[in-house]
Amino acid sequence: MKTYNAGTSYTAKRTYPKYDKDHKFSYINHDLWKFWCDNGYLKIENVIPKDKCSKLMDQIWKYIDGDPNSPTTWYNIPASNEKNITKKSIAGMVELYHHQYMWDIRESEKLYNIFCDLWGKEELWVTIDRVNANMPNTNEWEFDGFLHWDVDLSKNQNVRNIQGVVSLNDSNSGGLQLIPELFKEIKDNRFDSEISQLSFDNRHHFSNIFENYDVLNVEANAGDLILWDSRMVHGTSPNKGKIPRFAQYVSMIPEEYDNQELLQIRINSFKNRSGPEKCGMPGNTDEKYMFEPPILSMHGEKLLGKIPWK
């Protein structure tokens, strides 16, 4: 079981707020909040300006040595594996963590206000996660997609965590897929008889469970934010389209400044421009040789943990 993921803790005890209809939200509204509570996911359009998405996408192309106008270059980098850690996995995970344009998105005021609403707190840390470049399937490059949990529900049935992704281009294939009906069963404690099968040690049971449910493919345009509860089955769908799907994984959680180990992992990740340690990420470090180090605003330093909120 993972203790940390993307520079955050998966075992910290957290609760979601409860609001009445008169609550004054910073960004979302009561209907969106109610949908989130009932369904375990939320899509909010136009959170990040499209020009910021486009600028980051240009840098991802540079990082993976690809040309958007030359499909033959889209598959230059072999898929990463345990013996050969490259910049990119078959599932599209790109080992890029600290580009300035990634931090520009993380520092977005709209993004921050959304998470303040969902957590009912202002003292938040941003996840330190990757970007995704999911290339279209070809005869030589095929990705079937996957579904999974990032938490071990057999040990953490009461986990409360939010995951998120910002779409960097308009994409109707190769994006996020979810199983909301299964989430509702877990949320409403209607899945207890099966919970023992959800152990990370028994992942081969997962596919048998998923076959009984409809999978929702969430279409998104550049700048759209999609959020999901960590109790939600989720994953990347196969890209059966003609263009790559680009995205940045980003979320926020209540700060854990008292967790000195986690704080140091986050600070070191930023300092070394690498993936956060003890988070199950390969951590290719090529980015620090290709790009200038990012410069954070004071708000960004608080989101990182370098400066305490209080």
PAZAPA-4460 file (N, C-alpha, C; in steps of 0.05 Angstrom, whole numbers, plus 32768, in hexadecimal, padded with zeros to 4 digits):
% residues 310
    n_x    n_y    n_z   ca_x   ca_y   ca_z    c_x    c_y    c_z   seq   type   mol
   8010   7FE8   8000   8000   8000   8000   8011   8019   8000     1      M     A
   800A   802C   7FEF   8019   8045   7FEE   8011   8058   8005     2      K     A
   8026   8062   8013   8021   8076   8027   801F   8092   801B     3      T     A
   8030   8097   8007   8030   80B1   7FFA   802B   80AD   7FDC     4      Y     A
   801F   80C2   7FD0   801C   80C2   7FB4   801B   80DF   7FAA     5      N     A
   802C   80E5   7F96   802E   8100   7F8A   8034   8115   7FA0     6      A     A
   8045   810D   7FB3   804D   8120   7FC8   8037   8126   7FDC     7      G     A
   8023   8114   7FDF   800E   8117   7FF3   800B   80FD   8001     8      T     A
   7FFD   80FE   8018   7FF8   80E6   8028   7FDD   80DA   8021     9      S     A
   7FDD   80BF   801F   7FC4   80B1   801A   7FB8   80A5   8033    10      Y     A
   7FC6   80A8   804A   7FBD   809C   8062   7FB4   80B1   8077    11      T     A
   7FB7   80CA   8071   7FAF   80DF   8083   7F90   80DF   8086    12      A     A
   7F87   80E3   809E   7F6A   80E4   80A3   7F5F   80FF   809A    13      K     A
   7F4C   80FE   8088   7F40   8117   807E   7F22   8113   807C    14      R     A
   7F13   8129   807C   7EF6   8128   8078   7EEE   813E   8064    15      T     A
   7ED9   8139   8056   7ECE   814D   8044   7EBA   815F   8054    16      Y     A
   7EB8   8178   804C   7EA5   818A   805A   7E88   8183   8052    17      P     A
   7E76   818D   8062   7E59   818C   805C   7E4E   81A8   805A    18      K     A
   7E40   81AE   8044   7E36   81C9   8040   7E18   81C9   803D    19      Y     A
   7E0C   81DF   8045   7DEF   81E3   8040   7DED   81F4   8027    20      D     A
   7DD4   81F8   801E   7DD0   8206   8004   7DD7   8223   8005    21      K     A
   7DDA   822E   801D   7DE1   824B   801F   7DFF   8250   8021    22      D     A
   7E0F   823A   801F   7E2C   823E   8022   7E37   824E   800B    23      H     A
   7E4A   8260   8011   7E56   8271   7FFD   7E70   8264   7FF4    24      K     A
   7E71   8259   7FDC   7E88   824C   7FD1   7E9B   8260   7FC5    25      F     A
   7EB5   8258   7FC3   7EC9   8269   7FB6   7EC7   8268   7F98    26      S     A
   7EC0   8250   7F8D   7EC0   824C   7F70   7EA8   823B   7F67    27      Y     A
   7EA5   8223   7F73   7E90   8212   7F6A   7E75   821B   7F76    28      I     A
   7E60   820C   7F72   7E46   8212   7F7E   7E3B   81F9   7F8B    29      N     A
   7E24   81FC   7F98   7E18   81E6   7FA7   7E12   81CE   7F95    30      H     A
   7E08   81D3   7F7D   7E01   81BD   7F6B   7E19   81AD   7F63    31      D     A
   7E30   81BA   7F5E   7E48   81AC   7F57   7E53   819D   7F6F    32      L     A
   7E51   81A9   7F86   7E5A   819B   7F9E   7E49   8182   7FA4    33      W     A
   7E2F   8185   7FA0   7E1D   816E   7FA4   7E23   8158   7F90    34      K     A
   7E28   815F   7F77   7E2F   814B   7F62   7E49   813C   7F6A    35      F     A
   7E5C   814B   7F74   7E76   8140   7F7D   7E71   812C   7F93    36      W     A
   7E61   8133   7FA7   7E5C   8121   7FBE   7E4D   8108   7FB5    37      C     A
   7E3B   810B   7FA3   7E2A   80F4   7F9A   7E39   80E1   7F87    38      D     A
   7E48   80ED   7F75   7E53   80DD   7F5F   7E71   80D8   7F60    39      N     A
   7E80   80E6   7F71   7E9C   80E1   7F75   7EAE   80EC   7F60    40      G     A
   7EA4   80FD   7F4D   7EB5   810A   7F3A   7EA8   8124   7F32    41      Y     A
   7EB7   8135   7F24   7EAE   814F   7F1D   7EBE   815A   7F06    42      L     A
   7EB1   8164   7EF1   7EC0   8172   7EDC   7EB8   818F   7EDC    43      K     A
   7ECC   81A0   7EDD   7EC8   81BD   7EDD   7ED7   81C9   7EC5    44      I     A
   7EC8   81D6   7EB4   7ED4   81DF   7E9B   7EE3   81FA   7E9E    45      E     A
   7EF7   81FD   7E8D   7F05   8217   7E8A   7F11   8221   7EA4    46      N     A
   7F1E   820F   7EB3   7F2B   8217   7ECC   7F46   8224   7EC6    47      V     A
   7F55   8218   7EB3   7F6F   8222   7EAC   7F6E   822E   7E90    48      I     A
   7F79   8246   7E8C   7F79   8253   7E72   7F86   8241   7E5D    49      P     A
   7F7A   8241   7E45   7F84   8230   7E30   7FA0   8236   7E27    50      K     A
   7FA9   8250   7E29   7FC4   8256   7E21   7FD8   8249   7E34    51      D     A
   7FD1   8247   7E4E   7FE3   823A   7E61   7FE5   821C   7E5A    52      K     A
   7FCF   8210   7E53   7FCF   81F4   7E4B   7FE0   81F0   7E32    53      C     A
   7FDD   8201   7E1F   7FEC   81FF   7E06   800A   8202   7E0A    54      S     A
   8012   8215   7E1C   802E   8219   7E21   803B   8201   7E2F    55      K     A
   802C   81F5   7E41   8037   81DD   7E4E   8039   81C6   7E3A    56      L     A
   8025   81C3   7E29   8025   81AD   7E16   803D   81B0   7E03    57      M     A
   8044   81C8   7DFB   805B   81CC   7DEA   8075   81C2   7DF8    58      D     A
   8076   81C6   7E12   808E   81BD   7E21   808E   819F   7E25    59      Q     A
   8077   8193   7E27   8076   8176   7E28   8080   816A   7E0E    60      I     A
   8078   8175   7DF8   8082   816C   7DDE   80A0   816E   7DDD    61      W     A
   80AB   8183   7DE7   80C8   8187   7DE7   80D5   8172   7DF9    62      K     A
   80C9   816D   7E10   80D4   815A   7E23   80D5   813D   7E18    63      Y     A
   80C0   8136   7E09   80BF   811A   7DFE   80CA   8119   7DE2    64      I     A
   80D6   812F   7DD8   80E2   8130   7DBE   80CF   8128   7DA8    65      D     A
   80B7   8135   7DA9   80A3   812F   7D95   809A   8148   7D87    66      G     A
   808F   8145   7D6F   8086   815B   7D5F   8068   8157   7D5B    67      D     A
   8057   8169   7D64   803A   8165   7D61   8030   8162   7D44    68      P     A
   8040   816B   7D31   8039   8169   7D15   8045   8151   7D07    69      N     A
   8053   8141   7D16   8061   812A   7D0A   805B   8111   7D1B    70      S     A
   8045   8102   7D15   803E   80EB   7D25   8053   80D6   7D29    71      P     A
   8066   80D4   7D16   807B   80C0   7D18   808D   80C6   7D30    72      T     A
   808D   80DF   7D3A   809E   80E6   7D51   8090   80E2   7D6C    73      T     A
   8077   80DB   7D6B   8067   80D9   7D84   806F   80C1   7D95    74      W     A
   807D   80AE   7D88   8083   8095   7D96   80A1   8090   7D98    75      Y     A
   80B0   80A7   7D99   80CD   80A5   7D9A   80D8   8098   7DB4    76      N     A
   80CA   809D   7DCA   80D4   8094   7DE4   80C8   8079   7DEB    77      I     A
   80D8   8065   7DF0   80CD   804B   7DF8   80C0   804C   7E13    78      P     A
   80AC   803B   7E17   809E   803C   7E30   80B0   8035   7E48    79      A     A
   80AD   8044   7E5D   80BD   803F   7E75   80B7   8025   7E82    80      S     A
   80CB   8018   7E8D   80C7   8000   7E9D   80DC   7FFF   7EB3    81      N     A
   80DB   7FEA   7EC3   80ED   7FE9   7EDB   810A   7FE9   7ED3    82      E     A
   8111   7FDD   7EBC   812D   7FDB   7EB3   8136   7FF4   7EA4    83      K     A
   8123   8002   7E98   812A   8019   7E87   8116   802F   7E8D    84      N     A
   811D   8041   7EA0   810B   8057   7EA7   810F   806E   7E93    85      I     A
   80FB   8070   7E82   80FC   8086   7E6E   80EB   809D   7E77    86      T     A
   80E6   80B0   7E65   80D7   80C7   7E6C   80B9   80C2   7E6B    87      K     A
   80B0   80AB   7E61   8093   80A8   7E5C   808C   808A   7E5E    88      K     A
   8074   8085   7E69   8069   806A   7E6B   8056   8064   7E54    89      S     A
   804F   804B   7E50   803C   8043   7E3B   8021   8050   7E40    90      I     A
   801B   8055   7E5A   8001   8062   7E61   8002   8080   7E5E    91      A     A
   8019   808B   7E55   801B   80A7   7E50   8026   80B8   7E66    92      G     A
   802D   80AC   7E7D   8037   80BC   7E93   8053   80C6   7E8C    93      M     A
   8056   80E1   7E8C   806F   80EE   7E84   807D   80F8   7E9D    94      V     A
   8097   80F0   7EA0   80A6   80F7   7EB7   80AF   8114   7EB8    95      E     A
   809B   8125   7EBA   80A0   8142   7EBC   808F   814C   7ED3    96      L     A
   809C   815A   7EE7   8090   8161   7F00   8090   817E   7F07    97      Y     A
   80A5   818C   7EFE   80AA   81A7   7F09   80AF   81BC   7EF4    98      H     A
   80A4   81B9   7EDC   80A7   81CE   7EC9   8098   81E7   7ED2    99      H     A
   80A2   81FE   7ECB   8096   8218   7ED4   8078   8218   7ECC   100      Q     A
   8072   820E   7EB4   8056   8210   7EAB   8044   81FD   7EBA   101      Y     A
   804F   81E7   7EC5   8040   81D6   7ED7   8039   81E4   7EF1   102      M     A
   804D   81F3   7EFB   8048   8201   7F14   8036   8219   7F0F   103      W     A
   8036   8225   7EF8   8023   823A   7EF1   8006   8230   7EF4   104      D     A
   8002   8217   7EEB   7FE7   820B   7EED   7FE1   8205   7F0A   105      I     A
   7FF4   81FA   7F18   7FF0   81F4   7F35   7FE9   820C   7F45   106      R     A
   7FF4   8223   7F3E   7FF0   823C   7F4C   7FD6   824A   7F44   107      E     A
   7FC6   823F   7F32   7FAE   824C   7F29   7F9B   8252   7F40   108      S     A
   7F91   826A   7F41   7F7E   8273   7F56   7F64   8263   7F54   109      E     A
   7F5A   8260   7F3B   7F41   8250   7F38   7F44   8234   7F42   110      K     A
   7F5A   8227   7F3B   7F60   820C   7F44   7F60   820B   7F63   111      L     A
   7F6E   821D   7F6F   7F70   821E   7F8C   7F55   8221   7F99   112      Y     A
   7F45   8234   7F8E   7F2A   8239   7F9A   7F18   8221   7F98   113      N     A
   7F1A   8212   7F83   7F0A   81F9   7F80   7F11   81E6   7F97   114      I     A
   7F2B   81E2   7F9C   7F32   81CF   7FB0   7F2C   81DA   7FCC   115      F     A
   7F2E   81F4   7FD0   7F25   81FF   7FE9   7F08   81F9   7FEF   116      C     A
   7EF7   81FB   7FDA   7EDB   81F4   7FDD   7ED7   81D7   7FE4   117      D     A
   7EE5   81C5   7FD6   7EE1   81A8   7FDA   7EEB   819F   7FF5   118      L     A
   7F01   81AB   7FFF   7F0C   81A3   8019   7F01   81B4   8030   119      W     A
   7EF7   81CB   802A   7EEE   81DD   803F   7F05   81E9   804F   120      G     A
   7F1D   81EA   8042   7F35   81F4   804E   7F44   8205   803A   121      K     A
   7F55   8218   8045   7F66   8228   8034   7F83   8220   8035   122      E     A
   7F8A   8211   8049   7FA6   8208   804C   7FAB   81EE   803E   123      E     A
   7FB3   81F0   8024   7FB5   81D9   8013   7FD1   81D5   8008   124      L     A
   7FD7   81BC   8002   7FEF   81B5   7FF3   7FE7   81AA   7FD7   125      W     A
   7FF6   81B1   7FC3   7FF1   81A7   7FA8   8000   818D   7FA4   126      V     A
   7FF4   817B   7F94   8002   8162   7F8E   801A   8168   7F7C   127      T     A
   802E   8157   7F7E   8046   8159   7F6C   8044   8141   7F5A   128      I     A
   8038   8145   7F43   8032   812E   7F31   803C   8134   7F15   129      D     A
   8035   8122   7F03   8040   8123   7EE8   802D   812E   7ED4   130      R     A
   8035   812E   7EBB   8023   8134   7EA4   801F   811A   7E95   131      V     A
   800C   811B   7E82   8006   8103   7E73   8004   810A   7E55   132      N     A
   8010   80F9   7E45   800F   80FB   7E28   8007   80E0   7E1D   133      A     A
   7FED   80DB   7E1A   7FE3   80C1   7E12   7FE0   80C1   7DF3   134      N     A
   7FF2   80B2   7DE6   7FF3   80B2   7DC9   7FDE   80A0   7DBD   135      M     A
   7FD5   80A6   7DA5   7FC2   8094   7D98   7FCD   8078   7D93   136      P     A
   7FBC   8065   7D96   7FC4   8049   7D90   7FCA   8045   7D73   137      N     A
   7FDF   8036   7D6D   7FE7   802E   7D52   7FEC   8010   7D52   138      T     A
   7FF4   8006   7D3B   7FFC   7FEA   7D3A   8014   7FE4   7D4A   139      N     A
   8026   7FF8   7D4D   803F   7FF4   7D5C   803D   7FFE   7D79   140      E     A
   802A   800F   7D7F   8028   801B   7D9A   800B   8017   7DA3   141      W     A
   8006   8006   7DB7   7FEB   8001   7DC0   7FEA   8002   7DDE   142      E     A
   7FD7   8012   7DE8   7FD2   8014   7E04   7FB4   800E   7E09   143      F     A
   7FAE   7FFA   7E18   7F93   7FF1   7E1C   7F83   8000   7E31   144      D     A
   7F91   8012   7E3F   7F84   8020   7E55   7F85   800F   7E6F   145      G     A
   7F7C   801B   7E85   7F7C   800D   7E9E   7F69   801A   7EB2   146      F     A
   7F61   800B   7EC6   7F50   8015   7EDB   7F5C   800B   7EF6   147      L     A
   7F5C   801C   7F0A   7F69   8015   7F23   7F60   8027   7F39   148      H     A
   7F68   8021   7F52   7F66   8033   7F69   7F83   803B   7F70   149      W     A
   7F87   8052   7F7B   7FA0   805B   7F86   7FA2   8057   7FA4   150      D     A
   7F8C   804E   7FB0   7F8C   8048   7FCD   7F83   802B   7FD1   151      V     A
   7F8C   8020   7FE6   7F84   8004   7FED   7F6B   8006   7FFE   152      D     A
   7F54   8002   7FF2   7F3B   8005   8000   7F36   7FEF   8015   153      L     A
   7F44   7FD9   8013   7F41   7FC5   8027   7F4D   7FCE   8042   154      S     A
   7F5F   7FE2   8041   7F6B   7FEC   805A   7F63   8009   805F   155      K     A
   7F58   8016   804B   7F52   8033   804F   7F36   8038   8044   156      N     A
   7F22   802B   804F   7F07   802F   8045   7EFC   804B   804A   157      Q     A
   7F08   8058   805D   7EFF   8073   8064   7F11   8089   8058   158      N     A
   7F21   8082   8044   7F33   8095   8038   7F23   80AC   802B   159      V     A
   7F2E   80C4   802D   7F22   80DB   8020   7F39   80EA   8012   160      R     A
   7F39   80E9   7FF8   7F4E   80F6   7FE9   7F43   80FE   7FCE   161      N     A
   7F4D   8114   7FC3   7F44   811E   7FA9   7F5B   811C   7F95   162      I     A
   7F55   8111   7F7E   7F69   8111   7F68   7F5E   8122   7F51   163      Q     A
   7F70   812B   7F40   7F67   813D   7F2B   7F79   813E   7F13   164      G     A
   7F6E   8147   7EFD   7F7D   8149   7EE4   7F73   8161   7ED4   165      V     A
   7F85   8170   7EC8   7F7E   8187   7EB7   7F84   817E   7E9A   166      V     A
   7F70   817F   7E89   7F75   8179   7E6D   7F84   8190   7E5F   167      S     A
   7F98   818A   7E50   7FA8   819E   7E42   7FA0   81A2   7E25   168      L     A
   7F90   8190   7E1B   7F85   8193   7E00   7F6A   8187   7DFE   169      N     A
   7F5B   818D   7DEA   7F40   8181   7DE6   7F44   8164   7DE0   170      D     A
   7F37   8153   7DF0   7F3B   8136   7DEC   7F21   8127   7DF1   171      S     A
   7F1A   8116   7DDF   7F03   8104   7DE3   7F0A   80E7   7DE2   172      N     A
   7F25   80E2   7DE3   7F2F   80C6   7DE4   7F49   80C6   7DF2   173      S     A
   7F4D   80B1   7E02   7F67   80AF   7E10   7F68   80BE   7E2A   174      G     A
   7F51   80C7   7E34   7F51   80D6   7E4D   7F49   80C6   7E65   175      G     A
   7F3D   80D3   7E79   7F36   80C6   7E92   7F1D   80B5   7E8F   176      L     A
   7F1E   809D   7E9C   7F07   808C   7E9D   7F01   8085   7EBA   177      Q     A
   7EE8   8083   7EC1   7EDF   807F   7EDD   7EC8   806B   7EDE   178      L     A
   7EC3   8061   7EF6   7EAB   804F   7EFB   7E9B   805B   7F12   179      I     A
   7E8A   806F   7F0C   7E7B   807D   7F22   7E69   806A   7F31   180      P     A
   7E5C   8057   7F24   7E49   8045   7F32   7E58   8035   7F48   181      E     A
   7E70   802C   7F42   7E7F   801D   7F56   7E86   802F   7F6E   182      L     A
   7E8D   8048   7F68   7E93   805B   7F7D   7E7B   805F   7F90   183      F     A
   7E63   8060   7F84   7E4B   8064   7F94   7E47   804C   7FA7   184      K     A
   7E4C   8034   7F9D   7E4A   801D   7FAF   7E5D   801E   7FC6   185      E     A
   7E76   8026   7FC0   7E8A   8028   7FD5   7E83   803E   7FE9   186      I     A
   7E7A   8056   7FDE   7E73   806C   7FEF   7E5C   8066   8001   187      K     A
   7E48   8057   7FF7   7E30   8051   8006   7E32   8036   8016   188      D     A
   7E4B   802C   8017   7E50   8013   8026   7E40   7FFC   801C   189      N     A
   7E3C   7FFB   8001   7E2E   7FE5   7FF5   7E41   7FD1   7FE7   190      R     A
   7E5A   7FD3   7FED   7E6E   7FC3   7FE0   7E7F   7FB4   7FF5   191      F     A
   7E76   7FB3   800E   7E86   7FA7   8023   7E8D   7F8A   801E   192      D     A
   7E7A   7F7A   8012   7E7F   7F5E   800E   7E97   7F58   7FFC   193      S     A
   7E9E   7F6C   7FEC   7EB3   7F68   7FD8   7ECD   7F77   7FE0   194      E     A
   7ECC   7F86   7FF6   7EE2   7F98   7FFC   7EFD   7F89   8000   195      I     A
   7EFC   7F70   8009   7F15   7F61   800D   7F23   7F5C   7FF3   196      S     A
   7F15   7F5D   7FDC   7F22   7F59   7FC2   7F31   7F71   7FB9   197      Q     A
   7F2D   7F88   7FC6   7F39   7FA0   7FBD   7F56   7FA5   7FC7   198      L     A
   7F60   7F92   7FD6   7F7C   7F94   7FDF   7F8F   7F96   7FC8   199      S     A
   7FA3   7FA7   7FCB   7FB8   7FAA   7FB7   7FC6   7F90   7FB1   200      F     A
   7FC4   7F7D   7FC4   7FD1   7F63   7FC0   7FC1   7F51   7FAE   201      D     A
   7FA8   7F5A   7FA8   7F96   7F49   7F98   7F8C   7F59   7F7F   202      N     A
   7F9E   7F67   7F72   7F95   7F78   7F5C   7F89   7F68   7F45   203      R     A
   7F90   7F4E   7F43   7F85   7F3F   7F2D   7F66   7F3D   7F2E   204      H     A
   7F5B   7F43   7F46   7F3E   7F42   7F49   7F31   7F5A   7F3D   205      H     A
   7F40   7F70   7F3A   7F34   7F89   7F32   7F25   7F87   7F18   206      F     A
   7F31   7F7B   7F03   7F24   7F7A   7EE9   7F09   7F6B   7EEA   207      S     A
   7F08   7F57   7EFB   7EEF   7F48   7EFD   7ED9   7F5A   7F09   208      N     A
   7EE1   7F6B   7F1C   7ECD   7F7D   7F28   7EC4   7F92   7F14   209      I     A
   7ED7   7F9E   7F05   7ED1   7FB3   7EF3   7EBE   7FAB   7EDC   210      F     A
   7EBF   7F92   7ED4   7EAF   7F88   7EBD   7E91   7F8B   7EC2   211      E     A
   7E89   7F8E   7EDB   7E6D   7F8F   7EE1   7E62   7FAC   7EE1   212      N     A
   7E72   7FBF   7ED9   7E6A   7FDB   7EDA   7E70   7FEA   7EC0   213      Y     A
   7E60   7FFE   7EBB   7E64   8010   7EA3   7E7B   8023   7EAA   214      D     A
   7E8C   8027   7E96   7EA3   8039   7E99   7E9C   8054   7E8B   215      V     A
   7EA1   8069   7E9A   7E9B   8084   7E90   7EB5   8090   7E85   216      L     A
   7EB6   8097   7E6C   7ECD   80A6   7E60   7EC6   80C4   7E61   217      N     A
   7ED7   80D3   7E6F   7ED1   80EF   7E73   7EDF   8100   7E5E   218      V     A
   7ED0   810B   7E4C   7EDB   811D   7E38   7EE2   8138   7E44   219      E     A
   7EF8   8144   7E3A   7F00   815E   7E46   7F0E   816E   7E30   220      A     A
   7F0B   8188   7E34   7F19   819B   7E22   7F30   81A9   7E31   221      N     A
   7F41   81B6   7E23   7F58   81C4   7E2F   7F4F   81D6   7E45   222      A     A
   7F5B   81D3   7E5D   7F54   81E4   7E73   7F40   81D9   7E86   223      G     A
   7F33   81C3   7E7E   7F1F   81B7   7E90   7F2C   81A7   7EA6   224      D     A
   7F21   81A8   7EBE   7F2A   819A   7ED5   7F17   8183   7EDC   225      L     A
   7F22   816B   7EDF   7F11   8154   7EE8   7F1C   814A   7F02   226      I     A
   7F0A   8147   7F16   7F11   813E   7F30   7F03   8124   7F36   227      L     A
   7F0F   8113   7F47   7F02   80FB   7F4F   7F0B   80F3   7F6B   228      W     A
   7EF9   80E7   7F7A   7EFF   80DD   7F95   7F11   80C4   7F92   229      D     A
   7F24   80C1   7FA4   7F37   80AB   7FA1   7F2A   8090   7FA5   230      S     A
   7F11   808F   7FAF   7F03   8076   7FB0   7EF7   806E   7F95   231      R     A
   7EFA   8080   7F81   7EF1   807B   7F66   7F04   806B   7F56   232      M     A
   7EFB   8055   7F49   7F0B   8047   7F36   7F10   805A   7F1E   233      V     A
   7F29   805C   7F16   7F30   806F   7F01   7F48   8065   7EF1   234      H     A
   7F4D   8072   7EDB   7F64   806B   7ECA   7F64   807A   7EB0   235      G     A
   7F77   8074   7EA0   7F7A   8080   7E85   7F6E   806D   7E71   236      T     A
   7F5E   8078   7E5F   7F52   8067   7E4A   7F65   8065   7E32   237      S     A
   7F62   8051   7E21   7F72   804F   7E09   7F6B   8066   7DF6   238      P     A
   7F80   8071   7DE9   7F7B   8087   7DD6   7F76   807B   7DBB   239      N     A
   7F5D   807B   7DB3   7F55   8070   7D99   7F50   8086   7D84   240      K     A
   7F59   809F   7D8C   7F56   80B5   7D7A   7F6E   80B9   7D68   241      G     A
   7F71   80D1   7D5D   7F87   80D7   7D4B   7F9B   80EA   7D56   242      K     A
   7F95   80F6   7D6D   7FA8   8109   7D79   7FAF   8100   7D96   243      I     A
   7FC6   8108   7DA0   7FCD   8102   7DBC   7FBA   8110   7DCF   244      P     A
   7FB7   8105   7DE7   7FA9   8112   7DFD   7FBE   811B   7E11   245      R     A
   7FBE   8135   7E17   7FD1   8141   7E2A   7FC2   814A   7E43   246      F     A
   7FCE   8146   7E5B   7FC1   814E   7E74   7FD6   8151   7E89   247      A     A
   7FCF   8160   7E9E   7FDF   8163   7EB6   7FCF   815A   7ECE   248      Q     A
   7FDB   8147   7EDD   7FCE   813E   7EF6   7FD4   8153   7F0C   249      Y     A
   7FBE   815C   7F18   7FC2   8170   7F2D   7FAA   816F   7F40   250      V     A
   7FB0   8171   7F5A   7F9C   8171   7F6F   7FA7   8180   7F87   251      S     A
   7F97   8183   7F9B   7FA0   818F   7FB4   7F93   8180   7FCC   252      M     A
   7FA2   8180   7FE2   7F99   8173   7FFA   7F9F   8186   8012   253      I     A
   7F91   8183   8029   7F98   8193   8040   7FB6   818F   8048   254      P     A
   7FC3   81A5   804E   7FE0   81A3   8053   7FE6   8191   806B   255      E     A
   7FFD   8185   806B   8006   8174   8080   8022   817C   808A   256      E     A
   8023   8195   8093   803D   81A1   8099   804B   8192   80B0   257      Y     A
   803C   8184   80C1   8047   8176   80D8   8055   815C   80CF   258      D     A
   804F   8153   80B7   805B   813A   80AC   8076   8142   809F   259      N     A
   808B   8142   80AF   80A5   814C   80A6   80B1   813A   8090   260      Q     A
   80AC   8120   8090   80B6   810F   807B   80AA   8117   8060   261      E     A
   808F   811A   8060   8082   8121   8047   808A   813D   803E   262      L     A
   808C   8150   8051   8094   816B   804A   80AF   816B   803C   263      L     A
   80C2   815B   8047   80DD   815A   803C   80DD   814D   8020   264      Q     A
   80CC   8139   801C   80C9   812D   8002   80C0   8141   7FEE   265      I     A
   80AD   8152   7FF5   80A3   8167   7FE3   80B8   817C   7FDD   266      R     A
   80C6   8185   7FF2   80DB   8199   7FEE   80F1   818E   7FDC   267      I     A
   80FA   8175   7FE2   810F   8169   7FD2   8107   8165   7FB5   268      N     A
   80EE   815E   7FB1   80E4   815A   7F96   80E6   8174   7F86   269      S     A
   80DE   818A   7F92   80E0   81A4   7F84   80FD   81AC   7F80   270      F     A
   810D   81A8   7F94   8129   81B0   7F93   8138   81A0   7F7D   271      K     A
   8133   8186   7F7C   8141   8175   7F69   8133   8173   7F4E   272      N     A
   811B   817E   7F4C   810B   817D   7F34   8108   8160   7F2B   273      R     A
   80FD   8150   7F3D   80F9   8133   7F38   80DF   812B   7F45   274      S     A
   80D6   8113   7F3F   80BE   8109   7F4B   80C1   8106   7F69   275      G     A
   80AC   8109   7F79   80AF   8107   7F96   80B5   80EA   7F9E   276      P     A
   80C8   80E7   7FB1   80D0   80CC   7FBA   80BA   80BE   7FCA   277      E     A
   80BC   80A4   7FCB   80A9   8093   7FDA   808C   8096   7FCF   278      K     A
   8089   809D   7FB6   806F   80A1   7FAB   8069   808F   7F93   279      C     A
   807B   807C   7F8E   8077   8068   7F79   807B   8074   7F5D   280      G     A
   8089   8089   7F5A   808E   8095   7F40   80AB   8090   7F37   281      M     A
   80AF   808A   7F1E   80CA   8083   7F14   80DE   8099   7F19   282      P     A
   80D7   80B2   7F14   80E9   80C8   7F1B   8100   80CC   7F08   283      G     A
   80FB   80CA   7EEE   810F   80D2   7EDA   8116   80F0   7EDF   284      N     A
   812F   80F7   7EDF   8138   8112   7EE7   8141   8123   7ECF   285      T     A
   813A   811B   7EB7   8143   812A   7E9F   8139   8147   7E9F   286      D     A
   8123   814C   7EAB   8118   8167   7EA9   812A   817D   7EB4   287      E     A
   813A   8177   7EC8   814C   818C   7ED3   8162   8193   7EC0   288      K     A
   8167   8182   7EAC   817C   8189   7E99   8171   8197   7E80   289      Y     A
   8156   8197   7E7E   8149   81A2   7E66   813C   81BD   7E6B   290      M     A
   8134   81C3   7E83   8124   81DB   7E89   8130   81EA   7EA1   291      F     A
   812A   8204   7EA1   8132   8214   7EB8   8121   820D   7ED0   292      E     A
   812C   8211   7EE8   811C   820B   7F00   8105   821E   7F03   293      P     A
   80EE   8214   7F0D   80D7   8226   7F0F   80DA   823A   7F26   294      P     A
   80CC   8250   7F23   80CB   8265   7F37   80AF   8266   7F42   295      I     A
   80AC   8263   7F5C   8091   8262   7F68   808A   827D   7F74   296      L     A
   8070   8283   7F73   8066   829A   7F82   8064   8292   7F9F   297      S     A
   805D   82A5   7FB1   805A   829E   7FCD   8043   8289   7FD0   298      M     A
   802E   828D   7FC0   8018   8279   7FC1   8022   825E   7FB9   299      H     A
   8033   825D   7FA4   803E   8243   7F9C   804F   8236   7FB1   300      G     A
   805E   8246   7FBF   806F   823C   7FD5   805F   8230   7FEC   301      E     A
   8048   823C   7FF0   8036   8231   8005   8029   8217   7FFB   302      K     A
   8022   8216   7FE2   8017   81FE   7FD6   802B   81E7   7FD7   303      L     A
   8045   81EE   7FD3   805A   81DA   7FD5   805F   81D1   7FF2   304      L     A
   805D   81E4   8004   8064   81DE   8020   807D   81EC   8029   305      G     A
   8089   81FA   8017   80A2   8208   801E   809D   821E   8032   306      K     A
   8086   822A   8030   807D   823F   8043   8064   8235   8051   307      I     A
   8062   8235   806B   804A   822C   8079   8033   8240   8074   308      P     A
   801B   8236   8075   8003   8247   8071   7FFF   825A   8088   309      W     A
   8007   8251   80A0   8003   8262   80B8   801E   8267   80C6   310      K     A
***
